[in-house]
């Protein structure tokens, strides 16, 4: 078993914010467990501080080469637009370490509050575990068809001949039974899926207009860069939020794996977003890892100090 991070540094931006989040996450991991290997996969030239940070926390640093070059090899026409999306490397990291039986993939904006081996021990049966996507049926925030049109997602999966996977957030994903190797074989499929979704977004800017969700950088040029065949095969995007295209393509890619079993991580064990900002929820939560993706890290750190309930070992 191992804990895996995937990072990519934009040369046009200061790396400090990402380094700070990664340092907080690795520090909280190592506070509770120094045995489980941790690996940081970096997809671009890394700042010098990254090596020292990994060494401090006993994490292995693995260079995956330039992010843009990897995307260009998988989608020659669309890579300039694809490379502006800062999250696609997460899927391309799957399988990078060869055949690994169990991998916990986490974003840098995560904090551990307990021994990570406890999470591994609890969630063993399914191939893939993650939290449900926000604004879907199982979410405490309730469904929102503008954020994600689930029936449209199902129709899209059916048109591609893949099984519909219950939508989940990709910030914390536990892969069992060596499934990371299966995902590695779908890197090209995944990137092409993202590209065909982006080509459709480019041709239908009205789909996201006025919804309050941000648009991807350079998305308007996708239609012009695409070949006539790619424009004809554009995939209708089932969300007004262009930023979750990596997640949509991940769900579709997993649907191409025969016999894949998925399950949800409990919000009591892995809260996400602002769930722990509710004191009543925190009081009953036996949480082990939180993904605070839209919360200031300093606020998230205060959650570590809240009293926990008495916990029983699995």
Beta strands, then each sheet from edge to edge (+ up, - down):
strand 1: 2-7
strand 2: 37-42
strand 3: 59-63
strand 4: 103-106
strand 5: 110-112
strand 6: 128-132
strand 7: 168-175
strand 8: 262-264
strand 9: 289-291
sheet 1: 3+ 2+ 1+ 4+ 7- 6+ 8+
sheet 2: 5+ 9-
end
